[in-house]
Amino acid sequence: MGTAVLAFIAVFLLIASGGILLFYREVMFRRISEAISPRPKEKRLTNAVQQAKSSLGGLIGTVENLIPKSEKEVSVQVQRLTRAGFRNESAVKIFYGWKVVAPLVLIVLVTVTGAASYFNAFFVYLLALGMGYLAPDFWLSRKIDKRQKKITRGLPDVLDLLVICMEAGLSLDHATARTAEELTQSQPELCDELNVVVLEQRAGRARSDAWRNMASRVDVESVNNLVSMMVQTEQFGTSVAKMLRVHSETLRTQRVQMVEELAAKTSVKLVFPLALFIFPALFVVTLGPAAIVMMESFNAILK
């Protein structure tokens, strides 16, 4: 009897699993096909989003001629945009276009919210114009600082992989290309600069000039030191792999020392919060009951 029950349960489970597979077959095939090749609808949606972004950037870039600017100022902004990772030709036009659009947007917000009615209207609109004009510069400075910090943090890992590739028998140029290919996901900013170095060398530019251009684009002290050491190593004919290993260890030591310095400054920075917020609360808790008792005693004496 037990054997028959077990056989019935087994046959039932097989039939049920077969039915489920047949029922969800179409769904499974659709999911597999979507994973292998995205649907044209998604591609059209992605293309539509990219076209919308490009059209918006082009629309903003058309108003950049309203701002008077010199060639020297444009070259400085191009250099800043390059350090932030924007190398498109339209980046400068979009940047100056935002300098025109951002003040107008702030003026509209001030008008809609009615902030000018609570304060001096002339001062509020003047403040909106100034903040809107300077907002793209602040955003770009923040973008540059953030990218430089990422490059500084990722440089030791890139140097380690360069050393491994060179010790495996690759030349410095091939090791640079392989490193830029392998670390694209983890260190996209630095690998982007390495790809530019590889392209410049393939175009016929000297290795030292390509690395110097990278140092000027990035404007990071650790990268400048690395390029100087690489140029000197190439001139004197010493081992590049040893130099890269030493420089990587130096960068990691500097990172540890920086963390230790920040930890040592913590006690000094805590003095002001302790004096302004914690100590008054402690005084109220400890001296408050004694003050209440003293006040009650004086009131009893006076009565």
FENFENTA-V720592 format. One record per pair of residues at least 6 apart in sequence whose ideal C-beta (glycine too) atoms are under 6 Angstrom apart, sorted by the first residue. I is the first residue (numbers start at 0). J is the second residue. D is the distance in Angstrom with one decimal. If there is no record, write none. Layout:
I|J|D, I|J|D
//
This chain:
56|93|4.9, 59|93|5.5, 59|96|3.7, 59|100|5.6, 60|89|5.6, 60|92|3.4, 60|93|4.8, 60|96|4.7, 62|96|5.0, 62|99|4.7, 63|92|4.7, 63|95|3.6, 63|96|4.4, 65|99|5.2, 66|95|5.2, 66|98|5.7, 76|91|5.9, 77|91|5.8, 79|139|5.8, 80|90|4.8, 81|216|5.4, 82|143|4.9, 82|218|5.6, 83|139|5.8, 83|142|4.3, 83|143|4.8, 83|146|6.0, 84|146|5.7, 94|135|5.9, 97|135|4.6, 98|132|5.6, 98|135|5.4, 101|131|3.9, 101|134|5.0, 102|128|4.7, 102|131|3.1, 102|132|5.5, 105|127|4.0, 105|131|4.3, 106|127|5.2, 109|115|5.6, 109|123|5.7, 109|127|5.1, 114|123|5.8, 115|123|4.6, 146|188|5.4, 147|219|5.2, 149|188|5.0, 150|188|5.3, 150|189|5.0, 150|217|5.9, 150|219|5.5, 151|219|5.7, 151|221|5.6, 153|186|3.9, 153|189|4.9, 154|221|5.6, 154|250|6.0, 155|247|4.7, 155|250|4.7, 155|251|5.3, 157|178|5.9, 157|189|5.5, 158|243|4.9, 158|247|3.9, 159|247|5.7, 160|178|4.7, 161|174|5.2, 161|178|5.3, 161|243|5.5, 162|240|5.2, 162|243|5.0, 162|244|5.1, 164|174|3.6, 164|177|5.3, 165|174|4.9, 165|240|4.5, 166|240|5.7, 171|239|5.7, 172|200|5.8, 175|193|5.5, 175|197|5.8, 176|197|4.8, 179|190|4.4, 179|193|3.8, 179|194|4.9, 182|190|5.2, 183|190|4.9, 192|213|5.2, 196|209|4.7, 196|213|5.2, 199|209|4.2, 200|209|5.2, 207|230|4.9, 210|226|4.7, 210|229|5.9, 211|226|5.9, 214|222|5.3, 214|223|4.9, 214|226|4.2, 221|250|5.9, 225|246|5.8, 228|242|5.6, 232|239|5.4, 232|242|4.9
//
